[in-house]
Amino acid sequence: MDKTAKMVEHTYKVIDNSNILVSSMVDQETGLRGFAIGGQEEYLEPYISGKKEFDKHLNIVTELTSDNPAQQERYAFVATEAKAWQAYADKIIQLRKDIQQGEYSEQAIEKLLASGIGKQLMDKIRIEAEERRFGYQSNELLQAMVNMETGLRGYIINKMDDYLEPYYQGKEEVNRILKTNDLDDKNINAWINDYAEVAIKQIKHGLQYKVMNDLYLELEKKQGKAYMDDLRYRVAEIIGVEQALMQQRKGSAIEAANLAIMVIVVGGIITAILAFAVGVFISQTITKPIGSAVDAAKELAQGNLTVQIPRHGNNEVGVLLTALQTTADSLKGIIVKMSDANDQLGSASDNLTAITTQTSQGVKEQQQMTDEVAVAMNQMSMSVQEVAQNVGTAAQFANEAHTEAQTGIVIVQNTVKSISQLDEEINLTSVRLNELVHETENIGGILDVIRAIAEQTNLLALNAAIEAARAGDQGRGFAVVADEVRELAKRTQDSTTEIQSLIEKVQHGTSELVLNMDKSNSIVKESVSNATKSGDAFSVITESISKINDMNIQNANASEEQSTTTEEINRNMESVNIISQQSAQSVGETAKSMQVLSELSQQMHSIIRQFKI
């Protein structure tokens, strides 16, 4: 009966899931038609969700009907038909998307024509042709452009490839003229590439998707309905089969229920008769032995373990009485053993109490020593941390000293470099001063020549004055000139003498300056040597500081390891202290337990004395 009910419930599940299959098919068809009409992605949501539901419940019903080969075959056919319909639907969706792209192409060509860019560019080309910018073939080029424009307009209006023939002929002629005359016009290129070719491409694109639209309408009208009708028929057939099975199983369930009622009624009558017979038998064979068992049980309850129970046959009651006698004998043996064990337990309890007292004293002493060791370890840990801190401070100072020494080395190196440059400048200055001394000597020679010329000029002027005096009035003007020349010669001699004096002073100062420069050069060289030695000393200091720093690092590492070890020992001591405290607590609890155990031993002794053995 339970099996039949489960089969009926199973059939209901198959029918429910099959109905969901039909509902999900309707959702898919609705979503597909909505997208086909509107072309918007949100219309596909029922299609997508319906597809998921269909696949999900198809798997469920396939699993539910795994014990029915005929239904399995029908659902397999439904799955095949569903895949075919979904393939058709995917094709329709893609075609609708392509058609939508074609609609975009129509919009693009309308936007391009409305922009007026073609007319603007053609007007510019006409102006350029009128201005003869294309040379003697300007009219021919303009005529070819007009042919292209005519062919393009015909194609835009009629959308037939035959109308493009003038366009392509004109394009070939334009390219020939431009190439022959080595011309390149941006307006012509823009009209062809950015306007004409784009328009042709968009129109061809739109025509292509118009054909797709016709194909889509034809497909949507024929295949989709056929697939979906076939699917509905197959699922309805499956549901019909399941409903027939359900009616059959309902009939079987009713028959099973009637049979069960009949069995229950007959079984009840038989059970009543058997119960009456058993009651009579029990009253004759069991009541008396049970009375003996009750009396023996009362004796056992009062502690009398010496009771002897008579046997009454080998039936169940006799076995019960034998078991009761065995229980009394076993209980007697157990009580005897418990008495002996209780005596031993009392003795062991006394010994354990003494040991516990000694252990408690030892644990207290251990805890006290552990506390002292912990205090000492804490002090050692603090000392180690202080040493580590001092080592870290020393390392910090060493690092600062190392940095300062490095800075000193750099400064010394820069100083050596600067002094070396100064030495070079002093050497160069010394050379220049020697050259200056040489030049002043040359100037002295030139002054000697000037002085000699001035003396000769003075003599000539004196002779001229004498000759002018001899000439009388006629030579008076010449005498004045001779006096002026002689005065000029005298001034030249005086200036030469002053210049000579200045040059001698310059030569003297230059000589002293050369000597000073030589001394400065020696001092600079000595400074370079001292600076180099300072740099070497800084290097030695830096190396020593590095060694000190390394030693500080080693000390710091050692201190850190020692601190870690100390902390670990300290933690271990704390653990030992905790364990000692726990041990002391455990010992105390053990002492309490021993006291309780002693009390229990006394109570057990009192209980054992109540039994008669």
C-alpha positions as CSV (number, residue, x, y, z in Angstrom):
1,M,0.0,0.0,0.0
2,D,2.8,2.4,0.9
3,K,4.6,1.5,-2.4
4,T,1.4,2.3,-4.4
5,A,1.0,5.7,-2.6
6,K,4.6,6.5,-3.4
7,M,4.0,5.6,-7.0
8,V,1.0,7.9,-7.2
9,E,3.0,10.8,-5.6
10,H,5.8,10.0,-8.1
11,T,3.4,10.4,-11.0
12,Y,2.2,13.7,-9.6
13,K,5.8,15.0,-9.6
14,V,6.3,13.9,-13.2
15,I,3.1,15.7,-14.3
16,D,4.0,18.9,-12.3
17,N,7.4,19.1,-13.8
18,S,6.1,18.4,-17.3
19,N,3.6,21.2,-16.9
20,I,6.5,23.5,-15.9
21,L,8.2,22.3,-19.2
22,V,5.2,23.6,-21.1
23,S,5.2,26.9,-19.2
24,S,8.9,27.4,-19.8
25,M,8.4,26.7,-23.5
26,V,5.7,29.4,-23.6
27,D,8.2,31.8,-21.8
28,Q,10.9,31.1,-24.4
29,E,8.5,31.6,-27.3
30,T,7.1,34.9,-25.8
31,G,10.7,36.3,-25.2
32,L,11.7,35.3,-28.7
33,R,8.7,37.0,-30.3
34,G,9.2,40.1,-28.2
35,F,12.8,40.5,-29.3
36,A,11.8,39.7,-32.9
37,I,9.3,42.6,-32.8
38,G,11.1,45.2,-30.6
39,G,14.8,44.2,-31.1
40,Q,15.6,45.3,-27.5
41,E,17.8,43.0,-25.3
42,E,15.5,43.2,-22.3
43,Y,12.8,41.3,-24.3
44,L,15.1,38.3,-24.3
45,E,14.8,37.9,-20.5
46,P,11.8,35.5,-20.6
47,Y,13.6,33.5,-23.3
48,I,16.7,33.1,-21.2
49,S,15.0,32.3,-17.9
50,G,12.6,29.9,-19.7
51,K,15.5,28.1,-21.3
52,K,17.1,27.6,-17.9
53,E,13.9,26.3,-16.4
54,F,13.2,24.0,-19.4
55,D,16.7,22.4,-19.1
56,K,16.4,22.1,-15.3
57,H,13.0,20.4,-15.3
58,L,13.8,18.3,-18.3
59,N,16.7,16.8,-16.3
60,I,14.3,16.3,-13.3
61,V,11.6,14.4,-15.3
62,T,14.3,12.4,-17.1
63,E,15.6,11.2,-13.7
64,L,12.1,10.6,-12.3
65,T,11.1,8.4,-15.3
66,S,14.4,6.4,-15.2
67,D,12.4,3.2,-14.5
68,N,10.1,3.8,-17.5
69,P,11.9,3.1,-20.8
70,A,8.9,4.3,-22.9
71,Q,8.8,7.7,-21.1
72,Q,12.5,8.0,-21.3
73,E,12.3,7.6,-25.1
74,R,9.6,10.3,-25.3
75,Y,11.6,12.7,-23.1
76,A,14.7,12.1,-25.2
77,F,12.7,13.0,-28.3
78,V,11.5,16.2,-26.5
79,A,15.1,17.1,-25.7
80,T,16.1,16.6,-29.3
81,E,13.2,18.8,-30.5
82,A,14.0,21.4,-27.9
83,K,17.6,21.6,-29.1
84,A,16.4,22.0,-32.7
85,W,14.0,24.8,-31.6
86,Q,16.7,26.5,-29.6
87,A,19.1,26.4,-32.5
88,Y,16.4,27.9,-34.6
89,A,15.8,30.6,-31.9
90,D,19.5,31.4,-31.7
91,K,19.5,31.9,-35.5
92,I,16.4,34.2,-35.3
93,I,18.1,36.2,-32.5
94,Q,21.3,36.7,-34.5
95,L,19.3,37.6,-37.7
96,R,17.3,40.2,-35.6
97,K,20.6,41.7,-34.3
98,D,22.0,41.8,-37.9
99,I,18.8,43.4,-39.1
100,Q,19.1,46.0,-36.3
101,Q,22.6,46.7,-37.6
102,G,21.1,47.2,-41.1
103,E,18.6,49.7,-39.6
104,Y,21.6,51.5,-38.1
105,S,23.1,51.6,-41.6
106,E,19.9,53.2,-43.0
107,Q,20.0,55.8,-40.2
108,A,23.7,56.4,-41.0
109,I,23.1,57.1,-44.7
110,E,20.2,59.4,-43.9
111,K,22.4,61.3,-41.5
112,L,25.3,61.5,-44.0
113,L,23.0,62.9,-46.8
114,A,21.4,65.3,-44.4
115,S,24.8,66.7,-43.3
116,G,25.3,68.3,-46.8
117,I,29.0,67.5,-46.7
118,G,28.9,66.1,-50.3
119,K,27.5,69.3,-51.8
120,Q,29.9,71.4,-49.8
121,L,33.0,69.5,-51.1
122,M,31.6,69.4,-54.7
123,D,31.1,73.2,-54.6
124,K,34.8,73.6,-53.5
125,I,35.9,71.4,-56.3
126,R,34.0,73.4,-58.9
127,I,35.6,76.6,-57.6
128,E,39.0,75.1,-57.8
129,A,38.3,73.9,-61.4
130,E,37.1,77.4,-62.4
131,E,40.3,78.9,-60.9
132,R,42.2,76.4,-63.2
133,R,44.0,74.9,-60.2
134,F,44.1,71.6,-62.0
135,G,45.8,73.0,-65.0
136,Y,44.6,72.7,-68.6
137,Q,42.6,69.5,-67.7
138,S,40.5,71.3,-65.1
139,N,37.3,71.1,-67.2
140,E,37.9,67.4,-67.9
141,L,38.4,66.7,-64.2
142,L,35.3,68.6,-63.2
143,Q,33.2,66.7,-65.9
144,A,34.5,63.4,-64.4
145,M,33.5,64.5,-60.9
146,V,30.0,65.4,-62.2
147,N,29.7,61.9,-63.7
148,M,30.7,60.5,-60.3
149,E,28.1,62.6,-58.5
150,T,25.4,61.6,-61.1
151,G,26.1,57.9,-60.7
152,L,26.1,58.2,-56.8
153,R,22.7,60.0,-56.8
154,G,21.2,57.4,-59.1
155,Y,22.4,54.6,-56.7
156,I,21.2,56.4,-53.6
157,I,17.7,56.8,-55.2
158,N,17.3,53.4,-56.9
159,K,19.8,51.3,-54.8
160,M,20.8,49.3,-57.9
161,D,24.4,48.6,-58.8
162,D,23.9,49.5,-62.5
163,Y,23.6,53.2,-61.6
164,L,27.1,53.1,-60.2
165,E,28.7,52.7,-63.6
166,P,29.1,56.5,-64.3
167,Y,30.6,56.8,-60.8
168,Y,33.3,54.2,-61.3
169,Q,34.1,55.5,-64.8
170,G,34.4,59.1,-63.5
171,K,36.5,57.9,-60.6
172,E,38.9,56.1,-63.0
173,E,39.2,59.3,-65.1
174,V,39.8,61.5,-62.0
175,N,42.6,59.2,-60.7
176,R,44.2,59.3,-64.2
177,I,44.2,63.1,-64.4
178,L,45.5,63.5,-60.9
179,K,48.3,61.0,-61.5
180,T,49.2,62.4,-64.9
181,N,49.6,66.0,-63.6
182,D,51.1,64.8,-60.2
183,L,48.2,66.4,-58.3
184,D,46.7,65.7,-54.9
185,D,43.6,67.6,-53.9
186,K,42.2,67.2,-50.4
187,N,38.6,68.2,-51.4
188,I,38.5,65.5,-54.1
189,N,39.9,62.9,-51.7
190,A,37.5,63.9,-49.0
191,W,34.5,63.7,-51.4
192,I,35.4,60.3,-52.6
193,N,36.6,58.6,-49.4
194,D,34.6,60.4,-46.7
195,Y,31.3,60.9,-48.6
196,A,30.8,58.8,-51.7
197,E,32.5,55.5,-50.6
198,V,30.9,55.7,-47.2
199,A,27.5,56.3,-48.7
200,I,27.9,53.3,-51.1
201,K,29.1,51.1,-48.3
202,Q,26.2,52.0,-46.0
203,I,23.6,51.4,-48.7
204,K,25.1,48.0,-49.6
205,H,25.1,47.2,-45.9
206,G,21.4,48.1,-45.5
207,L,20.5,46.1,-48.7
208,Q,22.2,43.1,-47.3
209,Y,20.3,43.2,-44.0
210,K,17.0,43.9,-45.9
211,V,17.5,40.5,-47.5
212,M,18.2,39.1,-44.0
213,N,15.0,40.7,-42.8
214,D,13.0,38.9,-45.4
215,L,14.7,35.6,-44.6
216,Y,14.0,36.2,-40.9
217,L,10.3,36.8,-41.5
218,E,10.1,33.6,-43.5
219,L,11.9,31.6,-40.9
220,E,9.9,33.1,-38.0
221,K,6.7,32.3,-39.9
222,K,7.4,28.7,-40.7
223,Q,10.0,26.8,-38.6
224,G,9.4,28.3,-35.2
225,K,5.7,27.4,-35.0
226,A,6.3,23.9,-36.3
227,Y,9.0,23.2,-33.7
228,M,6.9,24.6,-30.9
229,D,3.7,22.7,-31.9
230,D,5.6,19.5,-32.1
231,L,7.1,20.1,-28.6
232,R,3.7,20.9,-27.1
233,Y,2.3,17.7,-28.7
234,R,5.1,15.5,-27.3
235,V,4.9,17.0,-23.8
236,A,1.1,16.6,-23.8
237,E,1.5,13.0,-24.9
238,I,3.9,12.4,-21.9
239,I,1.5,14.1,-19.5
240,G,-1.3,11.9,-20.8
241,V,0.7,8.7,-20.3
242,E,1.5,9.8,-16.7
243,Q,-2.1,10.6,-16.0
244,A,-3.1,7.2,-17.2
245,L,-0.5,5.7,-15.0
246,M,-1.7,7.7,-12.1
247,Q,-5.3,6.5,-12.6
248,Q,-4.0,2.9,-12.7
249,R,-1.9,3.4,-9.6
250,K,-4.9,5.0,-7.8
251,G,-7.0,1.9,-8.5
252,S,-4.2,-0.3,-7.2
253,A,-3.9,1.9,-4.0
254,I,-7.7,1.5,-3.4
255,E,-7.5,-2.3,-3.8
256,A,-4.5,-2.4,-1.4
257,A,-6.4,-0.4,1.1
258,N,-9.4,-2.7,1.1
259,L,-7.2,-5.7,1.4
260,A,-5.4,-4.1,4.4
261,I,-8.8,-3.4,6.1
262,M,-9.8,-7.1,5.7
263,V,-6.5,-8.4,7.1
264,I,-6.8,-6.1,10.1
265,V,-10.3,-7.3,11.0
266,V,-9.5,-11.0,10.7
267,G,-6.2,-10.5,12.5
268,G,-8.0,-8.8,15.4
269,I,-10.5,-11.7,15.9
270,I,-7.7,-14.3,15.8
271,T,-5.7,-12.2,18.3
272,A,-8.6,-12.0,20.8
273,I,-9.0,-15.8,20.7
274,L,-5.3,-16.4,21.3
275,A,-5.2,-13.9,24.1
276,F,-7.9,-15.7,26.0
277,A,-6.2,-19.1,25.6
278,V,-2.9,-17.7,26.8
279,G,-4.5,-16.2,29.8
280,V,-6.0,-19.5,30.9
281,F,-2.6,-21.2,30.4
282,I,-0.7,-18.6,32.4
283,S,-3.1,-18.8,35.3
284,Q,-2.4,-22.5,35.6
285,T,1.3,-22.8,35.0
286,I,2.9,-19.5,36.0
287,T,1.1,-18.0,39.1
288,K,2.4,-20.5,41.7
289,P,6.1,-20.4,40.7
290,I,5.9,-16.7,40.5
291,G,4.7,-16.6,44.1
292,S,7.9,-18.6,45.1
293,A,10.0,-16.1,43.2
294,V,8.3,-13.2,44.9
295,D,9.0,-14.7,48.4
296,A,12.7,-15.2,47.5
297,A,12.9,-11.7,46.2
298,K,11.6,-10.3,49.5
299,E,14.3,-12.3,51.4
300,L,17.0,-10.9,49.1
301,A,15.6,-7.4,49.6
302,Q,16.0,-7.8,53.3
303,G,19.6,-8.8,52.9
304,N,19.3,-12.5,53.4
305,L,21.7,-14.0,50.9
306,T,21.4,-17.5,52.3
307,V,17.9,-18.1,50.8
308,Q,17.3,-21.3,48.8
309,I,14.6,-21.2,46.0
310,P,12.9,-24.5,45.0
311,R,12.8,-25.3,41.2
312,H,9.6,-25.9,39.2
313,G,10.3,-27.7,36.0
314,N,12.3,-26.5,32.9
315,N,9.8,-24.0,31.5
316,E,10.4,-20.2,31.5
317,V,9.3,-19.8,35.1
318,G,11.7,-22.6,36.2
319,V,14.5,-20.9,34.3
320,L,13.5,-17.6,36.1
321,L,13.7,-19.2,39.5
322,T,17.0,-20.8,38.7
323,A,18.3,-17.4,37.5
324,L,17.0,-15.8,40.8
325,Q,18.9,-18.4,42.9
326,T,22.0,-17.8,40.7
327,T,21.7,-14.1,41.3
328,A,21.5,-14.6,45.1
329,D,24.6,-16.8,45.1
330,S,26.5,-14.3,42.9
331,L,25.4,-11.4,45.0
332,K,26.6,-13.3,48.1
333,G,30.1,-13.8,46.5
334,I,30.2,-10.1,45.4
335,I,29.4,-8.9,48.9
336,V,32.2,-11.1,50.4
337,K,34.6,-9.8,47.8
338,M,33.4,-6.2,48.5
339,S,34.1,-6.7,52.2
340,D,37.6,-7.8,51.5
341,A,38.2,-5.0,49.0
342,N,36.8,-2.5,51.4
343,D,39.3,-3.5,54.1
344,Q,42.1,-3.2,51.6
345,L,40.7,0.1,50.4
346,G,40.7,1.5,54.0
347,S,44.4,0.5,54.5
348,A,45.4,1.9,51.1
349,S,43.5,5.1,51.8
350,D,45.4,5.6,55.1
351,N,48.8,5.1,53.3
352,L,47.8,7.4,50.4
353,T,46.8,10.1,52.9
354,A,50.2,10.0,54.5
355,I,51.9,10.1,51.1
356,T,49.7,13.0,50.0
357,T,50.7,15.0,53.1
358,Q,54.4,14.5,52.3
359,T,53.8,15.4,48.6
360,S,52.0,18.5,49.5
361,Q,54.9,19.7,51.7
362,G,57.4,19.0,48.8
363,V,55.2,20.8,46.3
364,K,55.1,23.9,48.6
365,E,58.9,23.8,48.9
366,Q,59.3,23.4,45.1
367,Q,56.9,26.3,44.5
368,Q,58.9,28.5,46.9
369,M,62.2,27.7,45.1
370,T,60.5,28.2,41.7
371,D,59.4,31.7,42.8
372,E,63.0,32.5,43.8
373,V,64.4,31.3,40.5
374,A,61.7,33.2,38.6
375,V,62.7,36.4,40.5
376,A,66.4,35.8,39.7
377,M,65.6,35.1,36.0
378,N,63.5,38.4,35.8
379,Q,66.5,40.3,37.2
380,M,68.8,38.6,34.7
381,S,66.4,39.4,31.9
382,M,66.3,43.0,32.9
383,S,70.1,43.1,33.0
384,V,70.4,41.4,29.6
385,Q,67.9,43.9,28.2
386,E,69.9,46.8,29.6
387,V,73.1,45.4,28.1
388,A,71.3,45.0,24.8
389,Q,70.1,48.5,25.0
390,N,73.6,49.8,25.8
391,V,75.0,47.8,22.9
392,G,72.3,49.2,20.6
393,T,73.2,52.8,21.8
394,A,76.9,52.1,21.2
395,A,76.1,50.7,17.8
396,Q,74.1,53.8,17.1
397,F,77.0,56.1,18.1
398,A,79.4,53.9,16.1
399,N,77.1,54.3,13.1
400,E,77.0,58.1,13.6
401,A,80.8,58.2,14.0
402,H,81.1,56.0,10.9
403,T,78.8,58.4,9.0
404,E,80.7,61.4,10.2
405,A,84.1,59.8,9.3
406,Q,82.7,59.0,5.8
407,T,81.6,62.6,5.6
408,G,85.1,63.7,6.7
409,I,86.7,61.5,4.1
410,V,84.5,63.1,1.4
411,I,85.4,66.6,2.7
412,V,89.1,65.8,2.8
413,Q,88.9,64.4,-0.7
414,N,87.1,67.6,-1.8
415,T,89.7,69.6,0.0
416,V,92.5,67.8,-1.7
417,K,90.8,68.2,-5.0
418,S,90.3,72.0,-4.4
419,I,93.9,72.4,-3.2
420,S,95.2,70.5,-6.3
421,Q,93.1,72.9,-8.4
422,L,94.6,75.8,-6.5
423,D,98.1,74.4,-7.1
424,E,97.4,74.2,-10.8
425,E,96.1,77.8,-10.8
426,I,99.2,79.0,-8.8
427,N,101.5,77.2,-11.3
428,L,99.6,78.8,-14.2
429,T,99.7,82.2,-12.5
430,S,103.4,81.8,-11.9
431,V,103.9,81.0,-15.6
432,R,101.8,84.1,-16.5
433,L,103.9,86.3,-14.1
434,N,107.2,85.0,-15.7
435,E,105.7,85.9,-19.1
436,L,104.8,89.3,-17.7
437,V,108.4,89.9,-16.5
438,H,109.6,88.9,-20.0
439,E,107.1,91.3,-21.6
440,T,108.1,94.1,-19.3
441,E,111.7,93.6,-20.3
442,N,110.5,93.9,-23.9
443,I,108.7,97.0,-23.1
444,G,112.0,98.4,-21.6
445,G,113.7,97.8,-24.9
446,I,110.9,99.5,-26.8
447,L,111.2,102.5,-24.3
448,D,114.9,102.7,-25.1
449,V,114.1,103.0,-28.8
450,I,111.5,105.6,-28.0
451,R,114.0,107.5,-25.8
452,A,116.6,107.4,-28.6
453,I,114.0,108.6,-31.1
454,A,113.1,111.5,-28.8
455,E,116.7,112.5,-28.4
456,Q,117.2,112.4,-32.1
457,T,114.0,114.4,-32.6
458,N,115.3,117.0,-30.0
459,L,118.6,117.3,-31.9
460,L,116.8,117.7,-35.2
461,A,114.5,120.3,-33.7
462,L,117.5,122.2,-32.3
463,N,119.2,122.1,-35.7
464,A,116.0,123.3,-37.3
465,A,115.8,126.2,-34.8
466,I,119.4,127.2,-35.6
467,E,118.7,127.1,-39.4
468,A,115.5,129.1,-38.8
469,A,117.4,131.8,-36.9
470,R,119.9,132.0,-39.8
471,A,117.0,132.5,-42.2
472,G,115.8,135.6,-40.4
473,D,112.2,136.6,-40.8
474,Q,111.6,133.9,-43.4
475,G,112.5,131.2,-41.0
476,R,110.5,132.6,-38.1
477,G,107.5,130.3,-38.6
478,F,109.7,127.3,-39.1
479,A,111.4,128.2,-35.8
480,V,108.1,128.1,-34.0
481,V,107.4,124.6,-35.3
482,A,110.9,123.5,-34.3
483,D,110.3,124.8,-30.8
484,E,107.1,122.8,-30.6
485,V,108.8,119.7,-31.9
486,R,111.6,120.1,-29.4
487,E,109.0,120.6,-26.6
488,L,107.2,117.4,-27.8
489,A,110.5,115.5,-27.8
490,K,111.2,116.7,-24.3
491,R,107.8,115.6,-23.1
492,T,108.3,112.2,-24.8
493,Q,111.6,111.8,-23.0
494,D,110.0,112.7,-19.7
495,S,107.1,110.3,-20.3
496,T,109.5,107.6,-21.3
497,T,111.5,108.1,-18.0
498,E,108.2,107.8,-16.0
499,I,107.2,104.7,-17.9
500,Q,110.6,103.3,-17.3
501,S,110.2,103.9,-13.6
502,L,106.8,102.3,-13.5
503,I,108.0,99.3,-15.5
504,E,110.9,98.8,-13.0
505,K,108.4,98.9,-10.2
506,V,106.1,96.4,-12.0
507,Q,109.1,94.2,-12.6
508,H,110.1,94.4,-9.0
509,G,106.6,93.7,-7.8
510,T,106.2,90.8,-10.3
511,S,109.5,89.3,-9.1
512,E,108.3,89.4,-5.5
513,L,104.9,88.0,-6.6
514,V,106.7,85.1,-8.3
515,L,108.6,84.4,-5.2
516,N,105.4,84.5,-3.1
517,M,103.7,82.2,-5.7
518,D,106.5,79.8,-5.3
519,K,106.2,79.8,-1.6
520,S,102.4,79.4,-1.9
521,N,102.9,76.5,-4.3
522,S,105.1,74.9,-1.7
523,I,102.5,75.5,1.0
524,V,99.8,74.1,-1.3
525,K,101.8,70.9,-2.0
526,E,102.4,70.5,1.8
527,S,98.6,71.1,2.3
528,V,97.8,68.4,-0.3
529,S,100.2,66.0,1.5
530,N,98.6,66.8,4.9
531,A,95.1,66.5,3.5
532,T,96.0,63.1,1.9
533,K,97.3,62.0,5.3
534,S,94.1,63.2,6.9
535,G,92.1,61.2,4.4
536,D,94.2,58.1,5.1
537,A,93.7,58.7,8.9
538,F,89.9,59.1,8.3
539,S,90.0,55.8,6.3
540,V,91.7,54.1,9.2
541,I,89.2,55.6,11.6
542,T,86.3,54.5,9.4
543,E,87.7,51.0,9.2
544,S,88.1,50.9,13.0
545,I,84.6,52.2,13.5
546,S,83.3,49.5,11.0
547,K,85.1,46.8,13.1
548,I,83.6,48.3,16.3
549,N,80.2,48.4,14.6
550,D,80.6,44.7,13.6
551,M,81.6,43.9,17.2
552,N,78.6,45.9,18.5
553,I,76.3,43.9,16.1
554,Q,77.8,40.6,17.3
555,N,77.3,41.8,20.9
556,A,73.8,42.9,20.1
557,N,73.0,39.5,18.5
558,A,74.5,37.7,21.5
559,S,72.6,39.9,23.9
560,E,69.4,39.3,21.9
561,E,70.0,35.6,21.9
562,Q,70.8,35.7,25.6
563,S,67.6,37.8,26.2
564,T,65.6,35.3,24.1
565,T,67.1,32.4,26.1
566,T,66.4,34.2,29.4
567,E,62.9,35.0,28.4
568,E,62.4,31.3,27.4
569,I,63.8,30.2,30.7
570,N,61.6,32.7,32.4
571,R,58.5,31.4,30.6
572,N,59.5,27.8,31.4
573,M,59.9,28.8,35.1
574,E,56.5,30.4,35.0
575,S,55.2,27.2,33.4
576,V,56.9,25.2,36.2
577,N,55.4,27.6,38.8
578,I,52.0,27.2,37.3
579,I,52.5,23.4,37.2
580,S,53.6,23.5,40.8
581,Q,50.5,25.5,41.8
582,Q,48.4,23.0,39.8
583,S,50.2,20.2,41.6
584,A,49.6,21.8,44.9
585,Q,46.0,22.2,44.0
586,S,45.8,18.6,42.8
587,V,47.4,17.4,46.0
588,G,44.9,19.3,48.0
589,E,42.1,17.9,45.9
590,T,43.6,14.4,46.2
591,A,43.7,14.9,50.0
592,K,40.0,15.9,49.9
593,S,39.3,12.9,47.7
594,M,41.1,10.6,50.1
595,Q,39.0,11.9,52.9
596,V,35.9,11.3,50.9
597,L,37.2,7.9,49.9
598,S,37.7,7.0,53.6
599,E,34.2,8.1,54.4
600,L,32.9,6.0,51.5
601,S,34.8,3.0,52.8
602,Q,33.2,3.4,56.2
603,Q,29.8,3.8,54.6
604,M,30.4,0.7,52.4
605,H,31.5,-1.3,55.5
606,S,28.2,-0.3,57.2
607,I,26.2,-1.4,54.1
608,I,28.0,-4.8,53.9
609,R,27.2,-5.5,57.6
610,Q,23.5,-5.3,56.7
611,F,23.8,-8.4,54.5
612,K,23.5,-11.9,55.9
613,I,26.1,-14.2,54.3
